[in-house]
Amino acid sequence: MTKDLKLFDNKIIVLYILDKNSKPLTVEQIAKFCEDFDDITYFDICSYIQELEKNEYITESYDESGNILYSITNSGILTLKELLELIPGVNLHNIKKIINKNIVKIKTDYSIDNIVIPVNDDEFKVSCYIKDGNDELINITMYATSKDQARNITKNWNNDAEEIYEKLLEMMTKETSDDQTYNE
């Protein structure tokens, strides 16, 4: 593979990572995604980001701490879709596999957890939450009438929190007809 073609493929990988993430990423987070690629270094990523930003395929923003965050632009998304057809299927499969493997490492500020508080011998208060950095996306508190029920709530939350959150969000944000009122 020629050097120019390898650079081209690596820039596509950076675009792909930004496209597949639901939130903007720092250079360090992008580097964590790429750490299993032998031919991509931190300095390479900085260079790719600079060129992708110059060509308006990605854009930068800042978080409350002043960290630079990168996200893909509409132009970047359209270009990526066209270019993905040029990557052989095996390579795209490997890229997806590596990215999915590393996604857990990237979610350092993203946490799913719960707290179980005994109310009395047969009653427990279970608080289940998802936090994204300092932002609390959801916090649900339920009462359990047994230790087993509290254990099942925490187990199911830990295994399926993202799916539960998405389902609740979908149910809570769906539009209702004009005939219904909130107080029904």
N, C-alpha and C positions, 0 to 999 in steps of 0.2 A: 504494500500500500504506500502510495506516495505521501510525502509530508503534507502537501496541500490538502489531499483527500482526508487524511487523518485529522487535520485541524477542522475541516468542514464537518466531519462526523462528530467531533467533540463539541463543537458549538451547537449542533443539533441536540446532543445529550443535555447540555445546559438548558436549552429552550424546552426540551421535553420535561425536565425536572420542574421547571417553573410552571409549565402548563398543567402538570399533574398535581400540583400542590394547591390547597385551598387558600393559602395565605402567602404573602410575600416572604422571601427568604433572605438571610444575610449571606455574604460570601462564605462564611464559616459553615453554615448549614448546607449550602450547595456543595462545599468541599467534602462534608461528611457523606453526602449522597454518592460522591465520586470516589471515595477512598478505595473501593475495590477495583477500580479501573487502573491498570498498571501504568498507562501512558498519560494520565491526567494528574498534574500537580496543582497545588494551591496557586502558584504563580501563573500557571496556564489558565486556570479558571478566572483569575483577575484580568488577564489579557482578553479572554473570550468575552467576559462581561463588558469590558470597556468597548470592544468592537461591536458587540450586539446592541449596546446602548447608543453608540454613535450612529448606527444604522436604524435606530428606533424600533428594534425588535423587543427590547425590554425597557423598562423605566424604573427609576429609583424613587423611593420615598423614605421617610424617617419615622422611627417609632418614638415614643415618649422619652426614651433614654438617649436619643440622638444616633442610634444605630442606623446604618444605611440598609434598606430593604429593597430587594429587586422583585419585580413581577413582569410577566410577559404582557406585551401590548396586543391589540387586535391584529396589527400587522404581523407580529411575531407568531400569533396563533395560525393565521392564514398561511404564512410561509412554512411553518412547521408541518401543517397538514400536507402541503404539497411535497415537502422534502422527505417526509416519513416513507413515502412510496419508493424513494430511492435507496433506503436502507434494506439490505437483505433481511428476510424474515427471522433468521436465526439470530442475527445481531440485535434486532428489536426485541426479540424474546429475552435475550441475555440482559439487555438494558432494563427491561421491565423487572426481571428477576432481581437484579442488583438494587434497583431503586426501591422495590417493595421490601427487600431485606433491610435496607438502611433507613426506612421511614420511621421505624421505632426510635432510632437514635436521634432523629431530628426533632421529635416531639418532646423535647426536654421541658419546655414551658407548658406543655399540654398535659393535663393530668386528669385521670378518672379515679375517683376514690369514694369511700363511704366511711361513715362513723356510726357505730352502734352504741346507743346510750340506754342502759337499763333503767326502766321507770320503776318497776317492782319485779317480783319473782317471775311473773308470767307475762310481762309486757315490756316491749322494747321500742325505742324510737330509733329509726334507721334513716340517716340523712345521706342521700346519694347525690354526688355532684360531678360536674365536668368544669374544669377551669382551663382557660387559655391564657397563660401568663397571669396577669392580675385580674383579668376579666372572668367573672363567673358566668358561664353560658347557661347552666341550669343547676338548680338545687331543689331536690324533691325530698321531703321528709314524710315518712310513712310510719304507722304504728304496726308492730307485729305482736301477735298474741302468744307467741312461743319462741323459744330459742331457735328451733328448727326453721320457723318461718323467717326470722331475722337472718339466719344463715343463708337461706334460699334467696332472699332479696339481695343480699350482698353478693352472692355468687353470680346470680343472673345479671346484676348491674355491672359487675366487673367484666363479664363475658360479652354483654350485649349493649353497653351504655350508648355507643354511637348510634346503633340501630334504634334503640328506644328514644333517644333524643330526636333523631330524624323523624320518626313516626309521630312523636308528640308535636314537633314543630309543624309537620304537615297537617295534623288534625287541628291544631290551634290557630293556624293561619289560613285555613280554607275559608273561602267566602261563603256566607250563608245567604239564602234567598231573602228578599225584602219582607216576606210574610213572617219570618221568624224574628223573635226579639231575644235579647240577651237574658231576659228574666224568665223565660219559659221553663 
